[in-house]
Amino acid sequence: MPVKAPPAAATSWSGFYAGVSIGARWAANDWQTSDVSPNFPGTIVPTEGTGGAIDSVAARFGGYLGYNAQVSTSWVAGVEADFGWADNKKTVNAIPGTAGLFFGTPLVGLPSGTVKETWDGSLRGRLGYLVGPATLVYGSGGVAWQRLEVNANCTLVPGNRFCFGSAYNETYASTRVGWTLGGGVEHMIGGNWLARVDYRYADFGTWTQTFFAPGIGFDDRFTAHVKARTHTATVGIAYKF
């Protein structure tokens, strides 16, 4: 007599996994300028304290690894770490908040500013719901890191009335720590392989940095306040061990 085959075992999401990803990172940076030549009261800068966007977009390449625990037939919880690199860079001329008047005469030789983001990383918790045995819809959130560089420079030109003391070209770098939230869809595509589409938003707060320390008899200083945020969208493929 024919024997009916036993039902196939349910797919399990539990276990470690590691993968690679490719996508794009959008950098949303707002630069505000304050304290322009604070020791030189003859300088009047009506735009001081105002800001402007210095945004950019770049391709991002990364890797990720994590652990899933299938806690029921419908829910999966886990933790994941990721690392990525992109060359986000944008330069504006002039820096927002530096246009104005010098004893009633428009300022010239205004400085340009650059904001650059390179590597990033995160450590996040994940919670997902199985809309089917092989398809997981998840949300994630946790701590994020971003390498950020800011540059300001100006040259001495005839009639220069901003960088009056000397030419400057200054770059400062900081590894910013912030928070991130996101989500995505992951699918078992056969064997132990997992394919995903993922999106994350990250906020790294505001970095305050003073540029152009004064020379002898001059005060070319100003203070930059750069609020850094990113939007990251990727596709990835991973292997579950």
GUMIMI-795376 format. One record per residue (C-alpha): residue in three letters; y, x, z. Coordinates in nm, 3 decimals, decimal comma. Example, Ala and Ser with C-alpha at 12.3 -4.5 7.8 and 13.67 -1.06 7.14 Angstrom:
BEGIN
r/c2/c1/c3
Ala/-0,450/1,230/0,780
Ser/-0,106/1,367/0,714
This chain:
BEGIN
r/c2/c1/c3
Met/0,000/0,000/0,000
Pro/0,352/0,131/-0,079
Val/0,548/0,245/0,224
Lys/0,920/0,173/0,250
Ala/1,126/0,492/0,286
Pro/1,315/0,527/0,616
Pro/1,693/0,476/0,603
Ala/1,898/0,790/0,541
Ala/2,043/0,950/0,849
Ala/2,410/0,874/0,910
Thr/2,650/1,150/0,811
Ser/2,784/1,339/1,112
Trp/3,136/1,481/1,126
Ser/3,067/1,694/1,434
Gly/3,090/2,071/1,399
Phe/3,311/2,364/1,310
Tyr/3,479/2,393/0,971
Ala/3,704/2,638/0,782
Gly/3,901/2,590/0,463
Val/4,185/2,689/0,232
Ser/4,482/2,487/0,111
Ile/4,756/2,486/-0,151
Gly/5,066/2,273/-0,175
Ala/5,440/2,279/-0,117
Arg/5,678/2,322/0,172
Trp/6,022/2,164/0,175
Ala/6,271/2,334/0,408
Ala/6,548/2,105/0,535
Asn/6,811/2,326/0,701
Asp/7,154/2,225/0,825
Trp/7,407/2,507/0,883
Gln/7,711/2,446/1,102
Thr/7,980/2,705/1,171
Ser/8,191/2,737/1,485
Asp/8,412/2,991/1,665
Val/8,569/3,144/1,356
Ser/8,774/3,451/1,462
Pro/8,795/3,324/1,822
Asn/9,031/3,604/1,933
Phe/9,270/3,557/1,642
Pro/9,460/3,231/1,699
Gly/9,664/3,271/1,381
Thr/9,357/3,165/1,180
Ile/9,336/2,791/1,117
Val/9,006/2,672/0,971
Pro/9,007/2,291/0,932
Thr/8,639/2,286/0,832
Glu/8,523/2,476/1,144
Gly/8,245/2,283/1,317
Thr/8,132/2,108/1,000
Gly/7,796/2,164/0,836
Gly/7,608/2,152/0,514
Ala/7,253/2,146/0,384
Ile/7,079/2,468/0,278
Asp/6,749/2,321/0,154
Ser/6,472/2,472/-0,056
Val/6,119/2,407/-0,181
Ala/5,838/2,656/-0,247
Ala/5,466/2,671/-0,314
Arg/5,261/2,721/0,004
Phe/4,920/2,888/0,038
Gly/4,722/2,868/0,360
Gly/4,400/2,846/0,552
Tyr/4,275/2,635/0,840
Leu/3,985/2,608/1,082
Gly/3,885/2,362/1,349
Tyr/3,625/2,161/1,531
Asn/3,539/1,790/1,503
Ala/3,349/1,577/1,750
Gln/3,231/1,236/1,630
Val/3,277/1,033/1,947
Ser/3,147/0,702/1,802
Thr/3,039/0,551/1,473
Ser/3,405/0,501/1,379
Trp/3,611/0,768/1,559
Val/3,640/1,146/1,523
Ala/3,846/1,370/1,754
Gly/3,912/1,738/1,711
Val/4,141/2,039/1,722
Glu/4,269/2,247/1,432
Ala/4,468/2,567/1,373
Asp/4,629/2,662/1,045
Phe/4,834/2,945/0,892
Gly/5,036/2,948/0,572
Trp/5,292/3,138/0,367
Ala/5,567/3,027/0,132
Asp/5,886/3,188/0,003
Asn/6,150/2,929/0,086
Lys/6,494/3,079/0,020
Lys/6,838/2,932/-0,054
Thr/7,184/3,094/-0,073
Val/7,516/2,910/-0,064
Asn/7,867/3,040/-0,124
Ala/8,070/2,971/0,080
Ile/7,902/2,913/0,416
Pro/7,969/2,555/0,533
Gly/8,259/2,544/0,778
Thr/8,434/2,865/0,668
Ala/8,691/2,729/0,421
Gly/9,042/2,695/0,554
Leu/9,390/2,843/0,584
Phe/9,534/3,173/0,704
Phe/9,894/3,118/0,818
Gly/9,906/2,830/0,569
Thr/9,746/3,027/0,283
Pro/9,392/2,940/0,160
Leu/9,126/3,184/0,276
Val/8,966/3,401/0,007
Gly/8,663/3,629/0,017
Leu/8,458/3,362/0,193
Pro/8,111/3,466/0,313
Ser/7,785/3,352/0,157
Gly/7,485/3,250/0,365
Thr/7,109/3,254/0,309
Val/6,829/3,079/0,495
Lys/6,474/3,198/0,434
Glu/6,137/3,074/0,567
Thr/5,815/3,270/0,516
Trp/5,496/3,229/0,723
Asp/5,417/2,931/0,944
Gly/5,135/2,818/1,169
Ser/5,032/2,537/1,399
Leu/4,781/2,430/1,662
Arg/4,717/2,055/1,659
Gly/4,498/1,786/1,798
Arg/4,344/1,539/1,552
Leu/4,223/1,182/1,586
Gly/4,069/0,999/1,293
Tyr/3,913/0,668/1,199
Leu/3,617/0,645/0,959
Val/3,697/0,386/0,693
Gly/3,354/0,473/0,550
Pro/3,075/0,709/0,657
Ala/3,222/0,984/0,438
Thr/3,598/0,910/0,453
Leu/3,824/0,989/0,747
Val/4,186/0,880/0,790
Tyr/4,350/1,090/1,060
Gly/4,670/1,174/1,242
Ser/4,758/1,507/1,397
Gly/5,020/1,658/1,623
Gly/5,093/1,967/1,827
Val/5,289/2,291/1,840
Ala/5,417/2,475/1,532
Trp/5,562/2,818/1,450
Gln/5,796/2,918/1,168
Arg/5,935/3,260/1,068
Leu/6,302/3,210/0,989
Glu/6,566/3,453/0,858
Val/6,940/3,395/0,827
Asn/7,181/3,618/0,638
Ala/7,558/3,624/0,599
Asn/7,759/3,863/0,387
Cys/8,102/3,909/0,240
Thr/8,274/4,189/0,053
Leu/8,626/4,328/0,064
Val/8,821/4,197/-0,232
Pro/9,192/4,218/-0,315
Gly/9,377/3,970/-0,098
Asn/9,071/3,917/0,125
Arg/9,165/3,705/0,421
Phe/8,826/3,621/0,571
Cys/8,639/3,946/0,625
Phe/8,967/4,121/0,683
Gly/8,832/4,420/0,875
Ser/8,539/4,534/0,661
Ala/8,254/4,422/0,438
Tyr/7,945/4,279/0,610
Asn/7,582/4,210/0,524
Glu/7,382/4,100/0,829
Thr/7,032/3,953/0,857
Tyr/6,866/3,818/1,170
Ala/6,505/3,697/1,203
Ser/6,332/3,482/1,461
Thr/5,992/3,321/1,507
Arg/6,082/2,965/1,594
Val/5,858/2,739/1,804
Gly/5,867/2,364/1,756
Trp/5,659/2,051/1,726
Thr/5,477/1,889/1,436
Leu/5,333/1,548/1,346
Gly/5,139/1,442/1,041
Gly/4,830/1,288/0,894
Gly/4,601/1,270/0,598
Val/4,273/1,163/0,440
Glu/3,955/1,372/0,436
His/3,635/1,304/0,241
Met/3,285/1,453/0,237
Ile/3,233/1,540/-0,127
Gly/2,870/1,654/-0,101
Gly/2,665/1,883/0,112
Asn/2,885/2,026/0,383
Trp/3,206/2,031/0,180
Leu/3,520/1,843/0,288
Ala/3,822/1,772/0,067
Arg/4,155/1,655/0,206
Val/4,514/1,557/0,138
Asp/4,748/1,639/0,428
Tyr/5,117/1,596/0,520
Arg/5,310/1,732/0,818
Tyr/5,667/1,723/0,947
Ala/5,787/1,999/1,181
Asp/6,108/2,043/1,380
Phe/6,210/2,388/1,506
Gly/6,532/2,300/1,682
Thr/6,867/2,474/1,632
Trp/6,908/2,853/1,620
Thr/7,252/2,985/1,721
Gln/7,353/3,330/1,594
Thr/7,688/3,514/1,591
Phe/7,776/3,719/1,282
Phe/8,030/3,993/1,204
Ala/8,111/4,160/1,536
Pro/8,482/4,252/1,538
Gly/8,605/4,594/1,434
Ile/8,910/4,777/1,564
Gly/9,202/4,538/1,559
Phe/9,014/4,266/1,369
Asp/8,800/3,966/1,461
Asp/8,585/3,849/1,173
Arg/8,327/3,676/1,392
Phe/8,182/3,332/1,346
Thr/7,882/3,155/1,498
Ala/7,612/2,987/1,291
His/7,404/2,695/1,419
Val/7,103/2,646/1,191
Lys/6,887/2,338/1,246
Ala/6,547/2,401/1,083
Arg/6,293/2,138/0,979
Thr/6,008/2,140/0,725
His/5,798/1,892/0,530
Thr/5,460/2,029/0,416
Ala/5,217/1,858/0,178
Thr/4,886/2,022/0,084
Val/4,543/1,964/-0,062
Gly/4,251/2,156/0,087
Ile/3,880/2,216/0,073
Ala/3,668/2,322/0,370
Tyr/3,308/2,395/0,460
Lys/3,152/2,237/0,771
Phe/2,907/2,463/0,950
